[in-house]
Amino acid sequence: MNIILLRPDDWLDASTVELRDRRHEHIHKVLKSSVGASLKVGEIGGHRGTGIVTLISDDATQIMVTLSQPPSPRHTFDIALALPRPKMLRRVLRTVAEMGVAHLHLIHSARVEKSFWQTPLLQPERISQALQAGLERSGDTLPPQIHLHRFFKPFIEDIAPGLLDGRQGWIAHQTAAQPISRVAGRALVLLGPEGGFVPYELGLAQTAGFSAGHLGGRTLSVDTAVAAALSQALS
């Protein structure tokens, strides 16, 4: 945990928070902090800063908080991803939070099992928990916004054009002639499921304005593909 994330119900007054959950346990038993210790803190969705421990016991930690730093800059890529299997989804959510993605669009495609949409991991509370784990690792406070799209064609034809306004669109395809690493500036990168997009989906996306690009010659797992795509961004 590289930052202590604060929620609205933690505040005792305008400058002091009290923690009684796993964050307290981390401060007390892992960091072994004492009164006067300085901690990196941040308000979820808000600013980052410094916290000074003013009280610590077996049950609670109180911290005097000063928040003066904005969240880290957002990644230049947003991701549209064919919904992966639940075990993979948890890792993907953590990764996009760690890397500062502003928007993750989870979409359906021909090779996505319909049962994946029934996973409890898509409940808002579970999504929030997975994103928070990524934020804690990276020291950030601003979680990605998660958007669910249960139909491929309406997403590509009705929603994607608005998302592409003012930026490039790329769809990952292993046999594409050019690499996604050539992308400079803001982009929306469309990543497929295990097995990739079917030809119809690839053609529909290209008709809607997405250019095909590859992530190299190897076949990647979904979570690795997400990290690889985000690492392609040029400054």
PEWO-V701325 format. One record per residue. N is the residue number from 1. RES is the residue in one small letter. SS is DSSP state (a for helix, b for strand, c for the rest). BURIAL is # if it has 24 or more other ideal C-beta (glycine too) atoms within 12 Angstrom, else .. Layout:
# PEWO-V701325
N_RES_SS_BURIAL ; N_RES_SS_BURIAL
This chain:
# PEWO-V701325
1_m_c_# ; 2_n_c_. ; 3_i_c_# ; 4_i_b_# ; 5_l_b_# ; 6_l_b_# ; 7_r_c_. ; 8_p_a_. ; 9_d_a_. ; 10_d_a_# ; 11_w_b_. ; 12_l_c_. ; 13_d_c_. ; 14_a_c_. ; 15_s_c_. ; 16_t_b_. ; 17_v_b_# ; 18_e_b_# ; 19_l_b_# ; 20_r_c_. ; 21_d_c_. ; 22_r_a_. ; 23_r_a_# ; 24_h_a_# ; 25_e_a_. ; 26_h_a_. ; 27_i_a_# ; 28_h_a_# ; 29_k_a_. ; 30_v_a_. ; 31_l_c_# ; 32_k_c_. ; 33_s_c_# ; 34_s_c_. ; 35_v_c_. ; 36_g_c_. ; 37_a_c_# ; 38_s_b_. ; 39_l_b_# ; 40_k_b_# ; 41_v_b_# ; 42_g_b_# ; 43_e_b_# ; 44_i_c_# ; 45_g_c_. ; 46_g_c_# ; 47_h_c_. ; 48_r_b_# ; 49_g_b_# ; 50_t_b_. ; 51_g_b_# ; 52_i_b_# ; 53_v_b_# ; 54_t_b_# ; 55_l_b_# ; 56_i_b_# ; 57_s_c_. ; 58_d_c_. ; 59_d_c_. ; 60_a_c_. ; 61_t_b_# ; 62_q_b_# ; 63_i_b_# ; 64_m_b_# ; 65_v_b_# ; 66_t_b_. ; 67_l_b_# ; 68_s_b_. ; 69_q_b_. ; 70_p_c_. ; 71_p_c_# ; 72_s_c_# ; 73_p_c_. ; 74_r_c_# ; 75_h_c_# ; 76_t_c_# ; 77_f_b_# ; 78_d_b_# ; 79_i_b_# ; 80_a_b_# ; 81_l_b_# ; 82_a_b_# ; 83_l_c_# ; 84_p_c_# ; 85_r_c_# ; 86_p_a_# ; 87_k_a_. ; 88_m_a_# ; 89_l_a_# ; 90_r_a_# ; 91_r_a_# ; 92_v_a_# ; 93_l_a_# ; 94_r_a_# ; 95_t_a_# ; 96_v_a_# ; 97_a_a_# ; 98_e_a_# ; 99_m_c_# ; 100_g_c_# ; 101_v_c_# ; 102_a_c_# ; 103_h_b_# ; 104_l_b_# ; 105_h_b_# ; 106_l_b_# ; 107_i_b_# ; 108_h_c_# ; 109_s_c_# ; 110_a_c_. ; 111_r_c_# ; 112_v_c_# ; 113_e_c_. ; 114_k_a_. ; 115_s_a_. ; 116_f_a_# ; 117_w_a_# ; 118_q_a_. ; 119_t_c_# ; 120_p_a_. ; 121_l_a_# ; 122_l_a_# ; 123_q_c_. ; 124_p_a_. ; 125_e_a_. ; 126_r_a_. ; 127_i_a_# ; 128_s_a_# ; 129_q_a_. ; 130_a_a_# ; 131_l_a_# ; 132_q_a_# ; 133_a_a_# ; 134_g_a_# ; 135_l_a_# ; 136_e_a_# ; 137_r_a_. ; 138_s_a_# ; 139_g_c_# ; 140_d_c_# ; 141_t_c_# ; 142_l_c_# ; 143_p_c_# ; 144_p_c_# ; 145_q_b_. ; 146_i_b_# ; 147_h_b_# ; 148_l_b_# ; 149_h_b_# ; 150_r_c_. ; 151_f_c_. ; 152_f_a_# ; 153_k_a_. ; 154_p_a_. ; 155_f_a_# ; 156_i_a_# ; 157_e_a_. ; 158_d_a_. ; 159_i_a_# ; 160_a_a_# ; 161_p_a_. ; 162_g_a_. ; 163_l_a_# ; 164_l_c_# ; 165_d_c_. ; 166_g_c_. ; 167_r_c_# ; 168_q_b_# ; 169_g_b_# ; 170_w_b_# ; 171_i_b_# ; 172_a_b_# ; 173_h_c_# ; 174_q_c_# ; 175_t_c_. ; 176_a_c_# ; 177_a_c_. ; 178_q_c_. ; 179_p_b_. ; 180_i_a_# ; 181_s_a_. ; 182_r_a_. ; 183_v_c_# ; 184_a_b_. ; 185_g_c_. ; 186_r_c_# ; 187_a_b_# ; 188_l_b_# ; 189_v_b_# ; 190_l_b_# ; 191_l_b_# ; 192_g_c_# ; 193_p_c_# ; 194_e_c_# ; 195_g_c_. ; 196_g_c_# ; 197_f_c_# ; 198_v_c_. ; 199_p_a_. ; 200_y_a_. ; 201_e_a_# ; 202_l_a_# ; 203_g_a_. ; 204_l_a_# ; 205_a_a_# ; 206_q_a_. ; 207_t_a_. ; 208_a_c_# ; 209_g_c_# ; 210_f_c_# ; 211_s_b_# ; 212_a_b_# ; 213_g_b_# ; 214_h_b_# ; 215_l_c_# ; 216_g_c_. ; 217_g_c_. ; 218_r_c_. ; 219_t_c_. ; 220_l_c_# ; 221_s_c_. ; 222_v_a_# ; 223_d_a_# ; 224_t_a_. ; 225_a_a_# ; 226_v_a_# ; 227_a_a_# ; 228_a_a_# ; 229_a_a_# ; 230_l_a_# ; 231_s_a_# ; 232_q_c_# ; 233_a_c_# ; 234_l_b_. ; 235_s_c_.
